Amino acid sequence: MMRKSLVLVLTLIVALTLAACGKNNNNSDASASNSPAASGGASNGAALSGTITAAGSTALQPLVEQVANKFMSENSGVSITVAPGGSGGGLTQVAGGQVDIGNSDIFAEEKLKDEAKDLVDHQVGVVAIAAVANPKVNVDNLTKQQLVDIFSGKVTNWKDVGGIDAKIVIVNRPSSSGTRKTFENLALGGPSKDLPGSIQEDSSGTVKKLVAETPGAIGYLALSYLDDSVKALKFEGVEATSDNVATGQYPVWAYEHMYTKGEPNPTVKAFLDYMLSDAVQNGDVKDMGYIPMSAMKVARDVNGTVTNK
C-alpha cells in the first residue's frame, strides 16, 4: 500500500514539473515576439538605449524626423534629435564628431577632402528635385537652356519663356546645400551665381513658402516638399515623378545619404537598419515622395555617371 502511494506522489511531482516547464517555454516565446528586435530594436533582443543626433539635408529631414518618431515610440530608451543645416553642414559635423549621423543629398567626396575616407555611407532612398514656380507665372515646362538663362540672369521676365509679363524672382539655396548642388549639376550643368536681387534661404520649407507667396518666383525643391502651393515644372518635357526617376527618364535626382564616422554603434545601427526595413521603405519613403532604393532601375556614382542596374 505504501509503495503504491509513493508511486502516485512521484507521478504527481513529474506532472507538475512538466507543466511548469511548458509554461516557462510559452513565456519565453511571448517575450521573444515582443522583443526590441521584432519592432526595430537590437537584434540580440536587448533593450536599446542612448541618444542619436543627426543633422544636415533639409530635403531628407522630413523623412528622418517621421521615422525617428516611430523608432522612438518602439524603443522608449532611445532619444533622437534631427536638425537642419544643409548637406555640407551635416557632412562637416559628422566628420568632426559633433553628430552621430550626417544627412546629405550629395556624396561626401563632393564636399569633403581627406575627411571623407573616414565616413561610412548609408543610402536610405532617392530624392528627385524639380524647378518650382509661383502658380501664376503660367509656365509648365522649361528646357535646360531656359533654366540656365534664368539662373544666370540672361532671362529676367517670364514672357521670354512663354509665361506672363512678370519679373523673375530667384529663390536660391546657400552653397552648402546639397539640393542646390544637385540641381546645379544636373539641371544647369554647373554652378550658378548668386545674382543681385535673388533670395537665399537655408531651408527647403522656407523656399516653398517664398515661391508660393512671391509673384514671379522660381526655386527648386525635393518632391517631398511639393504641394498645390507651388507649381513643379517639367524638365525638357519630362515630369518629375518617382517612376520617371526610377527608370532614368528624369535626370535631376540624388541619393539620400546618412553618413556615420566609421561603423555606427549598436543603437545608431539599429536606427539605420530600421530606415532600410521593408516597412519604412515601402511605407514612409514612398508615402512622403521619396523613392525606395529597391525601386531604382538605374544607379549613379560619385562622378555622376548613370548606369543600368
C-alpha positions as CSV (number, residue, x, y, z in Angstrom):
1,M,0.0,0.0,0.0
2,M,2.8,2.3,1.0
3,R,4.6,1.5,-2.3
4,K,1.6,2.5,-4.4
5,S,1.3,5.8,-2.5
6,L,4.9,6.6,-3.2
7,V,4.5,5.9,-6.9
8,L,1.5,8.2,-7.0
9,V,3.4,11.0,-5.3
10,L,6.3,10.7,-7.7
11,T,4.0,10.7,-10.7
12,L,2.3,13.9,-9.5
13,I,5.7,15.6,-9.0
14,V,6.8,14.7,-12.5
15,A,3.5,16.0,-14.0
16,L,3.7,19.3,-12.1
17,T,7.4,19.8,-13.2
18,L,6.5,19.2,-16.9
19,A,3.6,21.7,-16.7
20,A,5.9,24.3,-15.2
21,C,8.5,23.8,-17.9
22,G,5.8,24.2,-20.6
23,K,4.6,27.5,-19.0
24,N,8.1,28.9,-18.9
25,N,8.7,28.0,-22.6
26,N,5.4,29.7,-23.6
27,N,6.5,32.8,-21.6
28,S,9.9,32.8,-23.4
29,D,8.2,32.6,-26.8
30,A,5.9,35.5,-25.9
31,S,8.9,37.5,-24.7
32,A,10.8,36.9,-27.9
33,S,7.8,38.0,-30.1
34,N,7.7,41.3,-28.1
35,S,11.5,41.8,-28.1
36,P,13.0,45.0,-29.5
37,A,14.3,43.0,-32.4
38,A,10.7,42.4,-33.6
39,S,10.0,46.1,-33.5
40,G,13.1,47.9,-34.7
41,G,15.3,47.3,-31.7
42,A,18.5,45.5,-31.0
43,S,18.9,42.2,-32.9
44,N,20.0,40.3,-29.8
45,G,16.7,41.2,-28.0
46,A,18.4,43.6,-25.6
47,A,16.6,46.9,-25.0
48,L,18.1,49.8,-26.9
49,S,19.1,53.0,-25.1
50,G,21.1,56.2,-25.8
51,T,20.9,59.3,-27.8
52,I,21.3,59.8,-31.6
53,T,22.0,63.2,-33.1
54,A,21.5,63.8,-36.9
55,A,21.9,67.0,-38.9
56,G,22.2,68.2,-42.4
57,S,20.0,68.0,-45.5
58,T,16.6,69.7,-45.2
59,A,15.4,67.6,-48.2
60,L,15.9,64.5,-46.1
61,Q,14.9,66.0,-42.8
62,P,11.1,65.3,-43.0
63,L,11.6,61.6,-43.6
64,V,14.3,61.2,-40.9
65,E,12.1,63.0,-38.4
66,Q,9.0,60.9,-39.2
67,V,10.9,57.6,-39.0
68,A,12.7,58.7,-35.9
69,N,9.4,59.4,-34.1
70,K,8.3,55.9,-35.0
71,F,11.5,54.3,-33.9
72,M,11.4,56.1,-30.5
73,S,7.8,55.0,-29.9
74,E,9.0,51.4,-30.3
75,N,12.3,52.0,-28.3
76,S,11.5,54.1,-25.3
77,G,15.1,54.2,-24.1
78,V,16.3,56.0,-27.3
79,S,16.2,59.7,-27.9
80,I,16.8,61.0,-31.5
81,T,17.3,64.7,-32.4
82,V,17.2,65.7,-36.1
83,A,18.4,69.2,-37.1
84,P,18.7,71.0,-40.4
85,G,21.8,72.8,-41.6
86,G,22.2,71.7,-45.2
87,S,24.2,68.7,-46.6
88,G,27.5,70.5,-46.2
89,G,26.8,71.3,-42.6
90,G,25.8,67.7,-41.9
91,L,28.9,66.2,-43.5
92,T,31.2,68.6,-41.7
93,Q,29.6,67.9,-38.3
94,V,29.6,64.1,-38.7
95,A,33.2,64.2,-39.9
96,G,34.1,66.4,-36.8
97,G,32.3,64.1,-34.4
98,Q,29.7,66.7,-33.4
99,V,26.8,64.5,-34.6
100,D,26.2,60.7,-35.0
101,I,24.7,61.0,-38.5
102,G,25.3,63.5,-41.3
103,N,22.3,63.7,-43.6
104,S,23.2,64.6,-47.1
105,D,21.9,64.8,-50.7
106,I,25.5,64.5,-52.1
107,F,28.3,62.1,-51.8
108,A,30.8,63.1,-49.0
109,E,33.6,63.2,-51.6
110,E,31.8,66.1,-53.3
111,K,32.1,68.3,-50.2
112,L,35.0,66.9,-48.1
113,K,38.6,66.0,-48.9
114,D,40.6,63.8,-46.6
115,E,37.8,63.5,-44.0
116,A,35.5,61.7,-46.5
117,K,37.6,58.5,-46.2
118,D,36.5,58.1,-42.5
119,L,32.8,58.3,-43.3
120,V,30.5,55.3,-44.0
121,D,27.7,55.8,-46.5
122,H,24.2,54.5,-45.7
123,Q,21.9,55.3,-48.6
124,V,18.3,55.2,-47.5
125,G,16.4,56.4,-50.5
126,V,16.4,58.6,-53.6
127,V,15.0,62.2,-54.0
128,A,14.0,64.0,-57.1
129,I,14.5,67.7,-57.3
130,A,12.2,69.9,-59.5
131,A,12.3,73.5,-60.5
132,V,9.2,75.1,-58.9
133,A,7.4,78.4,-59.7
134,N,4.7,80.5,-58.4
135,P,1.5,79.1,-59.9
136,K,0.5,82.4,-61.5
137,V,3.5,82.5,-63.9
138,N,1.6,80.3,-66.4
139,V,4.6,78.1,-67.3
140,D,4.6,74.3,-67.2
141,N,7.9,73.3,-68.7
142,L,11.4,74.7,-69.0
143,T,14.3,73.4,-71.1
144,K,17.8,73.1,-69.6
145,Q,18.9,76.1,-71.6
146,Q,16.0,78.2,-70.4
147,L,16.9,77.3,-66.8
148,V,20.5,78.2,-67.4
149,D,19.4,81.5,-68.9
150,I,17.2,82.2,-65.9
151,F,19.7,81.3,-63.2
152,S,22.5,83.2,-65.0
153,G,20.4,86.4,-65.2
154,K,20.2,86.3,-69.0
155,V,16.4,85.9,-68.9
156,T,14.6,88.1,-66.3
157,N,11.0,88.1,-67.4
158,W,8.6,85.1,-67.6
159,K,7.2,86.3,-71.0
160,D,10.6,85.3,-72.5
161,V,10.0,81.7,-71.7
162,G,6.3,81.6,-72.6
163,G,4.8,82.9,-69.4
164,I,3.1,86.1,-68.2
165,D,4.8,89.5,-68.3
166,A,6.3,89.4,-64.9
167,K,9.8,89.8,-63.4
168,I,11.5,86.5,-62.5
169,V,12.5,86.4,-58.8
170,I,15.0,83.6,-58.0
171,V,14.8,81.9,-54.6
172,N,18.0,80.1,-54.1
173,R,19.7,77.9,-51.5
174,P,23.2,78.6,-50.0
175,S,26.3,77.0,-51.5
176,S,26.4,74.4,-48.6
177,S,23.1,73.0,-49.8
178,G,23.1,69.5,-51.3
179,T,19.8,70.2,-53.1
180,R,21.4,73.3,-54.7
181,K,24.5,71.3,-55.8
182,T,22.3,68.5,-57.3
183,F,20.1,71.0,-59.1
184,E,23.1,73.0,-60.5
185,N,25.0,69.9,-61.6
186,L,22.1,68.0,-63.2
187,A,19.7,70.7,-64.3
188,L,22.0,73.6,-65.1
189,G,25.2,71.7,-66.0
190,G,27.3,73.5,-63.4
191,P,27.4,76.1,-60.6
192,S,25.2,79.2,-60.7
193,K,25.9,82.7,-59.4
194,D,24.1,84.4,-56.6
195,L,22.5,87.1,-58.7
196,P,21.7,90.6,-57.4
197,G,18.0,90.7,-56.3
198,S,17.8,86.9,-55.7
199,I,16.7,85.5,-52.4
200,Q,18.8,82.9,-50.5
201,E,17.2,80.6,-47.9
202,D,18.7,77.9,-45.7
203,S,15.5,75.8,-45.5
204,S,13.6,74.0,-48.2
205,G,10.4,74.7,-46.3
206,T,11.1,78.5,-46.5
207,V,11.9,78.2,-50.2
208,K,8.5,76.7,-50.8
209,K,6.7,79.4,-48.7
210,L,8.5,82.2,-50.6
211,V,7.9,80.7,-54.0
212,A,4.2,80.3,-53.2
213,E,3.8,83.8,-51.9
214,T,6.2,85.9,-54.1
215,P,4.8,86.9,-57.6
216,G,7.1,85.7,-60.4
217,A,9.2,83.5,-58.1
218,I,11.2,80.4,-59.1
219,G,13.2,78.0,-57.0
220,Y,13.8,74.2,-56.7
221,L,12.6,71.6,-54.2
222,A,12.7,67.9,-53.4
223,L,9.5,66.1,-54.4
224,S,8.8,65.5,-50.7
225,Y,8.1,69.2,-50.3
226,L,5.7,69.6,-53.2
227,D,2.1,70.6,-52.8
228,D,-0.5,72.7,-54.6
229,S,1.0,76.0,-53.3
230,V,3.8,75.8,-55.9
231,K,4.0,74.5,-59.5
232,A,6.5,71.8,-60.3
233,L,7.9,72.4,-63.7
234,K,8.7,69.7,-66.2
235,F,12.4,69.5,-67.3
236,E,12.8,69.1,-71.1
237,G,9.2,67.9,-71.2
238,V,9.7,65.2,-68.6
239,E,7.7,65.3,-65.3
240,A,9.5,64.8,-62.0
241,T,7.8,61.6,-60.9
242,S,9.0,58.6,-59.0
243,D,8.6,56.3,-62.0
244,N,10.4,58.7,-64.3
245,V,13.3,58.9,-61.8
246,A,13.5,55.1,-61.2
247,T,13.7,54.4,-64.9
248,G,16.3,57.2,-65.6
249,Q,14.0,59.4,-67.7
250,Y,14.1,62.3,-65.3
251,P,17.8,63.1,-64.6
252,V,17.6,65.5,-61.6
253,W,17.8,63.2,-58.6
254,A,20.2,62.3,-55.8
255,Y,20.7,59.6,-53.3
256,E,19.7,60.4,-49.7
257,H,22.8,59.6,-47.6
258,M,23.0,59.1,-43.8
259,Y,26.8,59.1,-43.1
260,T,28.4,57.9,-39.9
261,K,32.0,58.4,-38.9
262,G,33.2,54.8,-39.0
263,E,30.9,51.9,-38.3
264,P,27.9,53.0,-36.2
265,N,27.3,52.0,-32.6
266,P,24.6,49.4,-32.0
267,T,21.8,52.0,-31.3
268,V,22.6,54.0,-34.4
269,K,23.0,50.9,-36.5
270,A,19.5,49.7,-35.3
271,F,18.0,53.0,-36.4
272,L,19.7,52.9,-39.8
273,D,18.6,49.3,-40.3
274,Y,15.1,50.5,-39.4
275,M,15.3,53.2,-42.1
276,L,16.1,50.4,-44.6
277,S,13.4,48.0,-43.4
278,D,10.6,47.0,-45.8
279,A,8.0,48.7,-43.6
280,V,9.8,52.1,-43.9
281,Q,11.0,51.7,-47.5
282,N,7.6,50.7,-48.8
283,G,5.6,52.9,-46.4
284,D,7.2,56.1,-45.2
285,V,9.6,56.5,-48.0
286,K,7.0,56.1,-50.7
287,D,4.3,58.0,-48.9
288,M,6.5,61.1,-48.4
289,G,7.5,61.4,-52.0
290,Y,10.9,59.7,-51.9
291,I,11.9,56.7,-53.9
292,P,12.9,53.4,-52.2
293,M,16.4,52.1,-53.0
294,S,14.9,48.8,-54.4
295,A,12.8,50.7,-56.9
296,M,15.7,52.2,-58.8
297,K,16.5,50.7,-62.1
298,V,19.5,53.0,-62.6
299,A,22.4,53.9,-60.4
300,R,24.7,56.9,-60.2
301,D,28.3,57.1,-58.9
302,V,30.2,59.9,-57.3
303,N,31.3,61.2,-60.7
304,G,27.7,61.5,-61.9
305,T,27.9,58.5,-64.3
306,V,24.5,56.8,-64.6
307,T,24.3,53.0,-65.4
308,N,21.5,50.5,-65.6
309,K,21.3,48.2,-62.6
